Amino acid sequence: MSKGWVDEGYGAVADTFAENFSLFPELGAAVTVYAGGRKVVELWDGDAAPGRPWSQETVVPVFSCAKGLVSVVVHLLAQSGQLSLDEPIGSYWPSFVANGKEDVTCRMVLGHRAGIPVLDQTLSFEEIAAWTPVITAIEEQKPLWEPGTTYEYHGHVFGFVLGEVVRRLTGQLPGAYFRTVIGGPLGSRAWIGLPASELPNLARLAEAEGRPQALDPEHLLMRIVTMNGALAFPGIDQPHGWNDPALLSIELPGAGAVASATGLAGVYAAAITGLDGADPLLSRDTVTGAAREVSAGTSYLGFDAGARWGSGFLLDSPFRPSLGPRSLANDGAGGQFAFGDDEHGIAFAYTANRMVGHGDARSTRLVDAVRSCLA
């Protein structure tokens, strides 16, 4: 029996959430929905870890949902006039421009078009955790293609490049600045760099049986998601893997967020619709700009999964259905998914600790249920 509550009119979400536990190898999971800035669904069930049930306080690694948190911060800085998304990054970070990056903009990074999805240099975990060695490697990196001409997923580099721009403008690393301007004031259970005080609430990830084998470590896509092998993937139970507090506590802004479903959904609600009667953090014009397609179709590696990217966010597509053309979303490697949609007034997040892999339909079924409640 799921814990939590559902507002009248959203029973289909509760039914679908319960069904997911019988249809899929769920371990523990949660879903939260805001409508018009008001929480209308907050449900959780299953086990956060062996012998520990999921609770309202449970947080879980949500991988690339971190990109949504960073993107909200970047759009806030642009909205306030501190940053232009279409100005060369060298205007804010002069040493970035070396080796053919003079014309790279934040918009290119947000749309995965900057040509630097992976670094030639192999860094250790300790160097990644120290931040500055990664920034130096980015400065030395030559683009794989002419920036702006095609796209490929910028896994971790996405967060480090945008995060360094944030640091140079605000004096804080992106996870810290997120907590200063959004997470802390909202009391949001979402972090890039999990504090030690939250470790008792951390869910433990587990892989589902039958997940496909990882690609060859030298394949460009594996180099992208592992930073040349320094970060294991999925690698959940090895040192510096995704269950290791040593990894989750560092600033890893491309893929290192830890959050509850309510924390994630609350950030999108605050950003896109406003929370509890407050004005949204992002203006309608800012959302319109973020929702304009930047990348789609066949990528640099020749893949076409059907995904569409705006400026920092996944857009509605068969790859990751949301609610419509103004939905701004991000997903995580464990099946997590979150989005906000100002046209429908909805913010949504689903988190889970069972990593199902490609074709994971758990969150899609829940989004379908939300859509049916709006009909």
Salt bridges, closest charged atoms under 4 A:
ASP7 OD2 - ARG38 NH1 2.72
GLU19 OE1 - ARG365 NH2 2.94
GLU26 OE1 - ARG362 NH1 2.79
GLU42 OE1 - LYS39 NZ 3.20
GLU57 OE1 - ARG189 NH1 3.49
ASP86 OD2 - ARG107 NH2 2.94
GLU164 OE2 - ARG167 NH2 2.78
GLU164 OE2 - ARG168 NE 2.79
GLU198 OE1 - ARG189 NH2 2.44
GLU207 OE1 - ARG211 NE 2.63
ASP237 OD1 - ARG204 NH2 2.85
GLU293 OE1 - ARG308 NE 2.68
ASP331 OD2 - ARG320 NE 2.91
ASP341 OD1 - HIS344 ND1 3.13
ASP342 OD2 - ARG284 NH1 3.60
ASP342 OD1 - ARG326 NE 2.75
ASP360 OD2 - ARG362 NH2 2.68
ASP368 OD1 - ARG371 NH1 2.67
